[in-house]
């Protein structure tokens, strides 16, 4: 994303990426079960929200930071379990969620607010949060919601991974086209090379075109299909933990290709956020020895024993 944004407007880069993905999956677009159509369209809107805000965030902040903040998706999916599925998420029943949330919030705070050089006064700490950070968080909301909706569709009608993915990327491509029109670059001098297929033949855009091909076909079309298939076999909250490893790859590629330097705040904040994702995979029973078990251990099972009279005797029933 950052490589494309260096040569192309964010709207052009994201639109080209989504167009390629939608073309690759177009044979499956009309194989979607009719009853899933409204939900799939809604899911596509949230998918577009994730990709668009991700692209915009990359204009202001580093790829590694966008990925780190995007790891907050691990909290979005459980939150939707409470709001939509009415799942009990109290500390006693879901302690791993609360611990993961705490680690994630602290991690974001360290990543965003801690200056390891000591050059930023405490009074100016909160002024460091900018539009890019907010957009990166919206990315997590968009992707997290799309994962949650996808899980519900795949549970309702298994075997629809390809059609569901085709609808998601096609809706995203449509919304990105509208974004391009609203962005105002269409019709300006030199803009004819910003779209497909012309960018593929412009020697000055070779790196951006290669990035569009890679992200469109591999990290969007193929990746979304694999994610959709996985969401038919596991909970979105569990899948989001696996996706939280993305910052590690973003950090690696940023270091190799963009010469991005990491400070102590990046390492500490990233470690805490990844820890939050891993904690979220633990079972509630893991914490029973710490917070106690809510079961009444001193109450005998009433289907086996019954107290008789005042003699304190039990008889089996």
N, C-alpha and C positions, 0 to 999 in steps of 0.2 A: 504493500500500500504506500509506504513512504517513497519507494523508488518511483512509482507511477506519479505521485503527487509532485515530484520534483520537475516533471516535464509536462504534466497535464493538469487541467483544473480538476479538483476532487470529483466533481459531478461527472466529468467526461471519463475519468479513470474507472469510477464505480459503475457507470452505465455500460461501458464496453465490457467490463468483467461480467456483469449480470446478463448482458446480451449473449455473450459466448456460452455461458452456462445454460441459458434458456434454450438456445439453439441445439446444444448437445442433448438436452433432455426433452426436446419438443415431441419426439415420437410417442412419449408416454403421457403427454399433457391431457389428452382426451380419453384416457383409460381410467380416470379417477371415478370412483363410485359417486353417483349423484348426491347421495345423502351427506357426503363429506365436503361437497363443494363450498358451502358457506364458511365452514370452519377452516378449510384450507386457504381460502381467500383472506380470512382474518389472520391466519398464521403467516401468510406471505407479507402482510403489512408489517407485522412485528419483525419478521426477518429483514425486511427492507430498512426498518428503523435501526436494527443492529449494524447493518453494513454501511448505511449512510452516515450515522453518527461516528462509526469507526473511522471512516475516511476523513471526515471533518476534523476529528480529534487529532489525527496524524499531522495535520497542518500546524498545530500549536505545540504538541508535546511529542516526546520520543516514542518510537514503536514499542520499546520495552515497557515504558510507563503505561501506554494504552493497553497493553496486554495484561500488565499487573492489575490495573484497575478493573479491566474486563473480567478478571477472575472472580469478581463479586457476583458473577452469575451463580456461583455455588450457594448464595443466599437467596437469590430471586426465586429459584424453583421451590425451595421449602416454604417460602413466604406465600407462594401461590397455592400450596397445599392447604394452608390455613384459610386463605381468603376464598378459594373456590371449592375445595373439597372438604372444608370444615374439619380438617385433621387436628387432633389434639397435639399442640406443640409446646406444652408447658415444660418447665425445666425438669420436672420429675420424669415425664414421659419421653422427652427428647433432649436430654442434656447435651448430646453431641452437637446439636444445632446451635445452642446458645454459646457453647465454647467456641465453635467455629466462627460464629458471628463476632464474638469478642476479639478473637485473633485477627479476623479480617479487618475490623474497624481499626484496631491498633496498627496493623500492617499498613493500611492506607494512610493513617496519620503519620507514621514514620516516613513512609515513602514521599508524602506530599509536603509535610511540614517541618521535618527534621533537617537542619542544615549542618552536616558534619564538619564544615569549616568554621562554624561559629560566626560567619560574616553577616548573617541576617539577624537583626535584633528581634527579641521576643515580640515586641509591639507590632512587627511587620510580618509575623509568621502567617497569619490568616490571610494576608493580602496575596500570598503565593498561589492560592487556588484560583484558577481561571476558567475560561469557557471550555478549553480543551479537556480539562479534568471532568467537567460536568458532562460533556459529550461522551467521554470514555465510559462514564457510569451509565449513561443512557444506552450505550452499546450493550452492557450487561443486561439491562432491563429488556431490550429488544430480543436478544438471543435467548435469554432465560425464558421469556414468555413463549417464544416460538418452540423451544424444546418441550415445555410443559404441554402446549396444545398438540404438538406432534405426538407425544406419548399417548395422549387421550385418543387421537385418531387411529394410531397404530394398534392400540388395545381394542378399539371398537371394530376395526376392519383390518386384520392382519394381511400382509401381502401387498399393501398399497404403497410401499416405500418409494418406488420410482415415480408414480403419478403425483404423490404428495410433494416430493422434492421438485418435480417439474413445475407444479403450481407455485410453490414458494419462490423459486428463482424467476419465474415469468412475471409474477406480481412485482417482485423487486425490480426487474428490468423496466417495467412500465412506470413505476414510481420514480426511478432514476432518470428516465427520459423526461418526465415532467420537471424534475429537478434541473436537468440540463437547460430546458427552455427557460425556467425561472432564473437561472444563473446568469443569463445574458451574454454568454460567449458565442452562441450560435450566430453565424453571419459576420463575425468580426474577422479582421485580416489574419490569415494563418490558421483559422479554426477548422478549415476543411480537413486538416490532418488529425484532428482530435477524435474523430469517429472511425468506426470500422467500415470498410476495410482499409481506408486510406492510410491510417497510421502504420499499417504493416509494411508500407512501401516508402515511408519517409525515413531517410537515413539518420536524421537527427533524433528520431523517436524509437530507435531500435531497442534500447534497453527498456523503455516504457512498454513497447509492444510485446516484448518477451515476457515482461511481468504480467501484462494483461492476459496473455495466453496461459501462463502458468496458473494465475489466480482464478481465471475464469473456468478452465477445464479441470484443474486438479484440486485446488483448495476451496472451490465453490461447488461445481457440479458433482465431482466424485466425493468430496468430503461431506457435503450435505446428504448425499445418498447413504453413505456409511453411517452418519449420525442418525438419520431417520430409521435405518434398519436396526441400529442398536437400541433406539428408543422403543422399538417394538418388543424388546427382550428385557429391558431394565428400566427402573424409575428414572425420571429426568433429574432428580436430585443426585442420584448415583452417577449418572452420565456426566453431569456438570463437573464432578470432581475430576474425572479423567480429562475433560477439556481444560481444567485449570493448569495442566502442565504446559499449556501454550506459552506462558511467559518464558519458560526455559528455552524454547525454540526461538522466540522473538529476540531474546537476549543474545542468543548465539549468532543468529543471522545479522542482528544489528552490529555486533562486535566485528563480524567477519567482513561485512559489506559496507557498513555506514560508519565504521570507526567510532561507535558510541562508547563513551566512557561510563563506568559505573562507580558511584560513590558508596560510602558506607550505608547511607539511608536506603539506597536501592537494594543492596544485599539484605539488610535487616528487614526492611518492609516486605521484600519479595519472599524471604524465608517465612515470615509470619503468615503471609497470605496463602502460601502453599501449604503450610502447616494446618491452616484453617480448613483447607480443602480435604486434607488427609483425615483430620479429626472427624469431619462430617461423615466418613465412611464407617466409623465405629458403631457398634450396636449399643443401645441403651443399657443393656445388662453389664457392659464393661464398667459403667460408672456406679453400679449399685453399691459397691463397697465403699464408695466415697460419699454419696448423697443419701444412702440408705434405700432400703426396699420398701415400697409402699404397701406391700402385702401384710396382712395381719397374721404373723407367724404363730402367735399364741392361741389362735382360734382353730380348734380341730375341724377337719372336713366334715360337714354335717351329712354327707352322703355315706359316711362310713361309721361314725360314732354318734351316739345320742345319750345325753346325760339323763339318768333316771332317778327321780325322787331326791331325797336329801342325803342319800347314803354315799354319794360321790362315785357311783359305779357307772361304767360305760358298757353298753352292749352293742354288738355289731348288728346293723340292719341291712 
